[in-house]
Amino acid sequence: MMDVSAMELAMLRSMIIKTGKPLKKWIEIVKEQNFVERKEIVRFLKDEYSVDYFYAHLIAKKIEINN
């Protein structure tokens, strides 16, 4: 079984392939929206860009860490 940090690293490595954009670009897109809560970020990514659940949560998590 893969641990959480290894899974996150694997997702970050495949983000461009799976979502069409690198993490840095997703952070720029989301920060333009001025969201307050993680659930708002996840909903936006899923609804507006069809980012899947796990990638949307990973992007939201990385935004919270970078703030």
C-alpha positions in Angstrom: 0.0 0.0 0.0 1.3 3.4 -1.0 1.6 6.0 1.9 0.0 9.4 1.6 3.1 11.4 0.8 4.1 8.9 -1.9 0.6 9.1 -3.4 0.7 12.9 -3.3 4.1 13.0 -5.0 2.8 10.6 -7.7 -0.2 12.9 -8.3 1.9 16.0 -8.5 4.1 14.3 -11.1 1.1 13.4 -13.2 -0.9 16.6 -12.7 -0.2 18.1 -16.2 -1.2 14.8 -17.9 -4.4 14.4 -15.8 -5.5 18.0 -15.5 -3.9 19.8 -18.4 -2.1 22.3 -16.2 0.8 22.3 -13.8 0.2 23.0 -10.1 1.6 26.6 -10.4 -1.0 27.5 -13.0 -3.8 26.0 -10.9 -2.7 28.1 -8.0 -2.8 31.2 -10.1 -6.3 30.4 -11.4 -7.7 29.7 -8.0 -6.0 32.7 -6.3 -7.8 35.0 -8.8 -11.1 33.9 -7.3 -10.4 34.9 -3.7 -11.9 31.9 -2.1 -12.0 31.5 1.7 -12.7 27.8 2.2 -11.2 24.7 0.7 -14.6 23.4 -0.3 -15.1 26.5 -2.5 -11.9 25.8 -4.3 -12.7 22.1 -4.8 -16.2 22.9 -6.1 -14.8 25.6 -8.5 -12.2 23.3 -9.9 -14.7 20.4 -10.4 -17.5 22.6 -11.8 -15.5 25.0 -14.0 -12.6 22.8 -15.1 -13.8 19.2 -14.6 -10.8 18.5 -12.3 -11.5 15.2 -10.5 -12.1 15.1 -6.8 -8.6 14.0 -5.6 -6.7 16.5 -7.8 -9.1 19.3 -6.8 -8.4 18.5 -3.1 -4.6 18.3 -3.7 -4.6 21.7 -5.4 -6.7 23.2 -2.6 -4.3 21.7 0.0 -1.3 23.1 -1.8 -2.9 26.6 -1.9 -3.5 26.5 1.8 0.1 25.5 2.5 1.4 28.3 0.2 -0.7 31.0 1.9 
